[in-house]
């Protein structure tokens, strides 16, 4: 083997390793993405419940104030 063939072989092995690393990173990012999607759904529920609670408490407060001062 001459020097050029050796370098090409080295580049091929490096490329194969990089492709493997890229596949692993892709799998990990997909896993993180799926977990974040699940957390976003929970966050929407929590925000919805908080908004509903604030509206309910505000309505109750307004009702009590109006009953006291009318």
C-alpha positions in Angstrom: 0.0 0.0 0.0 1.2 3.4 -0.8 0.7 6.5 1.3 -2.4 7.7 -0.6 -4.2 4.3 -0.1 -3.3 4.4 3.6 -4.8 7.9 4.0 -7.9 6.9 2.1 -8.4 3.9 4.4 -7.9 6.1 7.5 -10.4 8.6 6.2 -12.9 5.8 5.5 -12.6 4.5 9.0 -12.9 8.0 10.5 -16.0 8.6 8.4 -17.6 5.4 9.5 -16.9 6.3 13.2 -18.4 9.8 12.6 -21.5 8.3 11.0 -21.9 6.1 14.0 -21.6 9.0 16.4 -24.1 11.0 14.4 -26.6 8.2 14.6 -26.2 8.0 18.3 -26.6 11.8 18.7 -29.7 11.6 16.5 -31.3 8.9 18.6 -30.6 10.9 21.8 -32.0 14.1 20.4 -35.2 12.2 19.3 -35.5 10.8 22.8 -35.2 14.3 24.3 -37.7 15.7 21.8 -40.2 13.0 22.8 -39.8 13.8 26.5 -40.2 17.5 25.9 -43.4 16.9 24.0 -44.8 15.0 27.0 -43.8 17.8 29.3 -45.4 20.4 27.1 -48.7 18.6 27.4 -48.5 18.6 31.2 -47.6 22.3 31.1 -50.7 23.1 29.0 -52.8 21.3 31.6 -51.2 23.1 34.5 -51.7 26.5 32.8 -55.3 25.7 32.0 -56.0 24.7 35.6 -54.4 27.8 36.9 -56.3 30.1 34.6 -59.5 28.3 35.5 -58.7 28.7 39.2 -58.0 32.4 38.9 -61.2 33.1 36.9 -63.2 31.2 39.5 -61.6 33.0 42.5 -62.0 36.3 40.7 -65.7 35.6 40.1 -66.2 34.6 43.6 -64.5 37.7 45.0 -66.5 39.9 42.7 -69.7 38.2 43.8 -68.9 38.6 47.5 -67.9 42.2 47.1 -71.1 43.1 45.1 -73.3 41.3 47.7 -71.6 43.2 50.6 -71.8 46.6 49.0 -75.2 46.4 47.3 
